[in-house]
Amino acid sequence: MHSRRFKVLLAGIFSQILCIGVARFAYTPLLPVMQQQTWIGDADGGWLAALNYSGYMLGAVIAASIRNIQLKDTLYRAGLILAVITTAGMALTEHFWVWAGLRFFAGLSSTASMLLASGLILHWLIRHQQRGELGVHFAGVGVGIVVAALAVEAMVQLSLDWQAQWWGFAALAVVLLIPAWRWLPRPEPVSAASAQHKTSQDSPPTSTFMRLMMAAYFCAGYGYVISATFIVTIVEREPSLVGTGNWVFALVGLAAAPAVMLWDLIARRIGYLGALVLAMLIQVVGILLPALTTSLFGVLLSAVLYGGTFLGCVSLVLTMAGRLYPSSPARLMGQMTLAYGAAQIIAPALTGMIAERTGHYGLGLWLAAGFVALGAVLLLWLRGVDQTAQQLDAAAKASVYT
């Protein structure tokens, strides 16, 4: 059973590397290469990123509306294939609208690993009397970022052009598809009696909790996406930092990989809301550093602070959704992801246009940091006035939920 659990968790990690690391995050280190070798500008780059998150947002809506576990499994596997196709497709054209469609569907495929795979893995763990922990699964996001950054760095050293690099990622995607597909077993249906038993444990949040949490999560999404999309481009445009962008992005991934487990431990000490506020305040510093300094140390510190917090914010919010709706966590996860995703559509497009007009990303970074700071303030307010928030924090500190 231990080896089966290991393979199931590895399937989730490989799906994250494929759908997030390759289909989503390969774009970040490849963006400056594409800008140098094609017509694409800052505004166009921002719009392509926005369309990617539009696809993810649609995928979140679909994932939240599905109750049938077999259908979730089918869509998970379709998402894996879509990730491969959209990655290869980027090498076949230079037409903006074809790229736009490919980035949109690549975003849709990201839902397969982020939301569908997490639910399928949790289902398997619970059915086989295993601890329902997803920290290892979400660590795959950080591993995926590292893979994307190092792969681009290696291909740049080989003097491969932008098209050859996309083909390289397509080949890697095919390799990742195999364990992601084969090592996650087909799910067994949940009995009606079991489902009814779980429904009685749901604890719907107050309307105040929903309004403030969704507003705060929107702010977190705005801050997250700017560095996730433009960090390599920002670093590479500094004369003293040329050639370090991919290494900085790899450091983001290294910091992100253990972040979920770290923030789970912090939440046990100061509560979910307390941990979320702390993570967002640290992230403000991480986002702002590239706007305040061009030193290598400052940029590396930014990568660690940003990488060590963005995934923690996501995992904490999704964990709270699971605690409030244990019978169907996708219900609240979907709503939260809509708030997070809406910001990710607006922010890169706006930041790209600002950068094209001003010639730099400084104002965009300040705006992103301001949104995250506002989100932290909203959470502090929520923590002080809302009963649901206080109960969640108390339960986390008392380890009531297991």
N, C-alpha and C positions, 0 to 999 in steps of 0.2 A: 504493500500500500504506500510505503514511503516513496518508492521509486515512481509510482504512478502520480502521486501528488507533485513530485519534482517535475515530471514531464508536463503535467497540466499547467503548472506555474511557468515553466519555460515556454510553453506554447503562447501564453499571454505576453511574455517578454518579447518573443519574436514577432508577435502581431503588433506590439507597440513600436518596435524598431522599424517594421515595414510600413505601417499606416501613419505613424507620427514622425519617426526619424527620417524615413525616406520620402514618402508621399507628401508629407507636410514640410518638415524642417530642412530637407535638402535645398529648398528654395532660398533659405536665408544665406548660407555661404555661397550659393551660386549666383545670387542677385548681383553683387559687384562684378563678377565675371561676365554675366550677361549684359550688364550696362556698358562694360568696356568693349564688348565684341558685337553687340547688336544695337538697335535703335532705342531700346527701352530707357526711359528716364525715371526720375524719382516719383513723379505723379503716377505714371503707368505702373511702376513697381508696387506702389501703395494700393492701387486699384486691384491688381492681381491678388495681393494678399487679402484684401477685403472680400473678394469673390471666393477665395478659399474658405474663409470663415463663414460666408453665407452658406456654402455647402455643408459645413459642419453644423451650422444652426438648423438647417433642414433635417439633417441626420438625427439631431437631438430630438426634434419634434417627432420624427418617425419612431425612434427608439422608445420614447416616453409613451407612445400610444399603443405599443404592442404588448400584449399579455401572454401570447402563446410562445412557450419556450422553444418549440421546434422551429417556429418562424424566425425567432431571434437567431437561432443557429444558422439557418439558411442565409439570412441577411449578413451575418458575420462573415460567412465564407464568400458571399458575393462581394463584400467590401474588400476582402483580401485580393481578389482578382482585379477589382477596380483600381486598387492602389498600384498594382503592377502596370495596368494598361495606361493609366494617367501619367505615370512616371515616364514610360517609354514614349508616350505621345508628345511630351515636351520637346523631344529632340527632332521631331518631324516637321516643324513649322516655325515661322517667325511672325505669323499673323496674330494680332492682339486678341481677336475674338475667339480664335481656336485655343490660344493659351488660356483665355478667360474661362472657357468651358472646361478645359482640363483641370485648372486650379479649383474650380467649383466642385467638380466630381472627386478630385483628390481630397477636398475637405469633407465631402460626404463619406468617403471611405474611412476617414479618421474616426468616425463614430463607431466603426466596427471594432476597433481595439479599445477605444476609450470607454465606451458605454456598453456595447453589446458583449464584448469579451469579458469585461469585469463582471457583468451579471451572470454569464454562463459559467465562469470559473467559480464564482460564489455559490451558484446552484450546485455545481459538482462537489465542492468542498463540504457543503452542508449535508448533501445526500450521502456522503461517505464518512460522516461523523468527524470531519476535519475542522480545525479552527478557521473561521471565516475571516481571514486577514488578507488584504489586497495590497499591502505595502510593497511586496516584491513585484507584483504586477505593475504598479504605477512607477516603480523604479525603472521600468523599461523605457519610459519617456526620456529620462536622463541618459540612459544608455544609447537611445536612438539619436539624441543630439550629438553625443560624442562620436558615434559612427558617422553621422552626416558630416561633421566638421573635419574629422580626420580623413575621410574619403576624399573630400574636395581638396584638402591640402596635399594628399598623395597624388591626385590627378593633376593638380597645378604643377607640382614638381616634375611630372612627366610631360608637361607642356601640352596637355590635351585641351582642345577648345571646348566651348560650352556645350555643344551638341554631343561630343564624345563623353563628356562628364555625365550628361543625362542618360546616355546609353549605359554607362558604367553603373549608374544607380538602378537602371532597369534590370540589369543582370543580377545585381545584388538583391533586388526585390524578388526575383524568381527563386533565388536560393532561400530567402527568408520565408517565402510562402509555404514551403514544404513542411517544416516543423510546426509552423503556426496553424496549418490545416490538419496535419495528421495527429498531432499530440493532444489536441483538445477533443475529448470523446463527444459523440452525439449525446444530447441530453435526454434524460428520462423524464416523462411528464410528472407534474406535481398533482397529487390527488386532491379532490375538492375538499375533503375533510381537513387535510393539512393546510390548504390555502385559507379555509374558514378560521382555523385555529390562529393563524398568524394575523388575520385581519383584526382580531380583537385587541391586539397589542398596539395598534396604531395610535399615535398621539398628535392629532392635527394641530399645527401652530396657530397662534393668534394672528389676526389681520395686521397688527402692528409689526409683529415679527416678519411677516412676509413682505410688507412694504419696505421696511428698512433694510432687511437682508438682501432683497433683490436690488435695491438702489446701491448698497455697498458692494455687491458682487459685480454690478455693472462697472463701478469705479475700478475694481480690481482687474476686470477684463481689459479696460482701457489701458491701464498701466502695464499689464503683462504683454500685450501684443506689440507694443512699440519696440521694446528690446528684442523680443522674439523674432521680429521681422527685419529690423534694421541694424542690429548690433554689429554685424560684420561690416556692413557698408559704412557705418559711423566710424569704426576703428580704422578701416582701410583708407579713409579720406584724410586722416591725420598723417602728415609727412613723416613724423617721428615714429609712427606705429605701423607703417606699411609692412605687410607680410605677417602680421600677428593676428589678424581678424579671425582666422579659422581656429587658432589656438585659444583665443579668448572664448569663442563659441563652444569649443570642446570643454573648457573649464566650467562654463555654464552647465553643461550636461553632467560633468563629474560632481558638481555641487548639488544638482537636482536629484541624482540617482538615490541617495540615502535620505532625501529630505522628508519623504512621506513618513518613514518610520521615526525620524527625529521629531517631527511636529506632533505625531501621535503621543510620544513620551512627554513633550512639553504640555500638551492638552491635559494630560493626567495631573499635572501640577497646578495649572492656572485656568483650566476649563477651555472648552472649544472656542468661545468668543474671545477669551483672553489671549489664546494662542494665535487666533486669526488677526487680532489687532496688532500684536507684536510682530507677526510676519509681515504685515502690510507696512508698518513703520520702518522696518529694516529694508523692505523693498524700495521705499521712497529714496533712501540713501543710495541703494544700488542703481536705481534708474538715473539719479541726478549726477552721479560721479563723472560720467563721460562728458557732461555739459560743463563741469566745473574744472576738470583737469585733463591734460593730454599725456600725463605720465603713464608709463607702462604699469607701475604699481597701482595707480588709481583705477585704471581700466580692469586690471585683474581682480582687484578687490570688488569692483562693481559686478563682475561676472560671478564671483562667489556669493555675494549678497543677493543678487537677483536670482541666480540659479537655485540657491538654497531656500528660497521663499515662494516662488510662483507656484510650484507644484504642491507645496505644503498648503497654500491657500485653497487650491482646488480640492485636495484630498479632505481637508477639514470640513469644507462645505458639503461635499458628497457624503462624508461620514455622518454629519448632522442630518442630512436627508434620510439616510438609512436608519438612523435612530428614531426619527419621527414617524417614518412609514416603513417599518420592517417587512410588511407583507408585499409592498410594491414601491421600493425606493425610487424607481424610475419616474414615478409621478412627480415628486418634488425635484429630483435631479434634473428632469427635463425643463421645469420652470426656471430653475437656477441657471441652467446652461443657456436658456434663451436670453436671460439678462446679461450673462457673461459674453455670449456670442454677439449680441447686438452691439456691444462696445467694440468688439473685435472687427466688426464690419465698418463702423464709423471711423475708428482711430487710425488705421493704416492709410486709408484714403485721404483723410484730412492731413495727417502728418506728411505724407508724400507731396501733397500740394503745397504745404507750408515750406517744406525743404526745397522744392523746385523754385519757389518764389524768393526765398531768403538765401539759398545757397548752402544751408547747413541744417542740421537736425536739432540744434540747441533748444529752440522754442518748443518743438515737439516733445522733447524730453521733459522740459519744465511743465508742460501741460499734462503729460502722463503722470508725473510725480504728484502734481496737484490733485488729480483725480484720485490716486491711491490714498493720499493723505485725507481727502474728504471722506473716502470710504471708511477709513479707520475711525474718524470722528463719528460717523453714523453708527458704527458698531459699538463704540463706547456709549453712545446715547441708548442704543438698543439694550445693551447689557444692564444699564441702570434702571430702565423703565418697564421691561417686558418680562412676564412670568415664564414664558417658554424659554427665553434665553437664559434666565437664571437657573431654571431646572436642568437645562442641558449642561451648563457649566458645573453645577453641583454634582450631576451624575458622572461627568467625566472625571472629576477630582475624586469622587468616592469609588470609581471603577464599578458603578452599578451595571453599566452595559458591558457585556463581554463579547 
